[in-house]
Amino acid sequence: MFNKTISRFSLEVASIKKSMLKLKDDTRGAEFVQILIAVLIVIIIGGIAVGILRIAAPELINDVVDRIRNVFEL
């Protein structure tokens, strides 16, 4: 009886060890995290660009319009 229990226990330990080794080699979660970080960086940079353009865009557009008006004025 005792030997059967030990053999079952050793089989369970071997099964758990095999499962853990499979999880160690599994990198699917790491790829997801890398993609998530890249998306977050793009969102942050885009937000900063929109914030800067919101301030600078009217001045830039007015400057372009003034230059076009000056070209057509004689």
C-alpha positions as CSV (number, residue, x, y, z in Angstrom):
1,M,0.0,0.0,0.0
2,F,2.8,2.4,0.9
3,N,4.7,1.7,-2.3
4,K,1.6,2.3,-4.4
5,T,1.1,5.7,-2.7
6,I,4.7,6.7,-3.3
7,S,4.6,5.6,-7.0
8,R,1.3,7.6,-7.5
9,F,2.9,10.6,-5.8
10,S,6.0,10.3,-7.9
11,L,3.9,10.1,-11.1
12,E,2.0,13.2,-10.0
13,V,5.2,15.1,-9.3
14,A,6.5,14.0,-12.7
15,S,3.3,15.2,-14.3
16,I,3.4,18.6,-12.6
17,K,7.1,19.0,-13.5
18,K,6.3,18.2,-17.1
19,S,3.5,20.8,-17.1
20,M,5.7,23.4,-15.5
21,L,8.4,22.9,-18.1
22,K,5.8,23.3,-20.9
23,L,4.6,26.6,-19.3
24,K,8.2,27.8,-19.0
25,D,8.7,27.3,-22.8
26,D,5.4,29.0,-23.6
27,T,6.0,32.6,-24.7
28,R,2.6,33.5,-26.1
29,G,1.9,35.7,-23.1
30,A,5.2,37.6,-23.6
31,E,4.2,38.4,-27.2
32,F,0.9,39.8,-26.0
33,V,2.6,42.0,-23.5
34,Q,5.0,43.3,-26.1
35,I,2.2,44.2,-28.4
36,L,0.2,45.8,-25.6
37,I,3.2,48.0,-24.6
38,A,3.8,49.0,-28.3
39,V,0.1,50.0,-28.6
40,L,0.3,52.0,-25.4
41,I,3.4,53.8,-26.5
42,V,1.7,54.7,-29.9
43,I,-1.4,56.0,-28.1
44,I,0.7,58.2,-25.7
45,I,2.8,59.6,-28.5
46,G,-0.3,60.3,-30.6
47,G,-1.9,62.0,-27.7
48,I,1.1,64.2,-27.2
49,A,1.2,65.0,-31.0
50,V,-2.5,65.9,-31.0
51,G,-2.0,68.2,-27.9
52,I,0.9,70.0,-29.6
53,L,-0.9,70.3,-32.9
54,R,-4.0,71.7,-31.2
55,I,-1.9,74.6,-30.0
56,A,0.4,75.0,-33.1
57,A,-2.1,74.1,-35.9
58,P,-4.1,77.4,-35.9
59,E,-0.9,79.4,-36.1
60,L,0.4,77.2,-38.8
61,I,-2.8,77.4,-40.8
62,N,-3.0,81.2,-40.4
63,D,0.6,81.5,-41.6
64,V,-0.1,79.4,-44.7
65,V,-3.3,81.4,-45.5
66,D,-1.4,84.7,-45.2
67,R,1.3,83.5,-47.5
68,I,-1.2,82.4,-50.1
69,R,-3.0,85.8,-49.8
70,N,0.3,87.6,-50.2
71,V,1.1,85.6,-53.4
72,F,-2.2,86.8,-55.0
73,E,-1.8,90.4,-53.9
74,L,0.1,92.6,-56.3
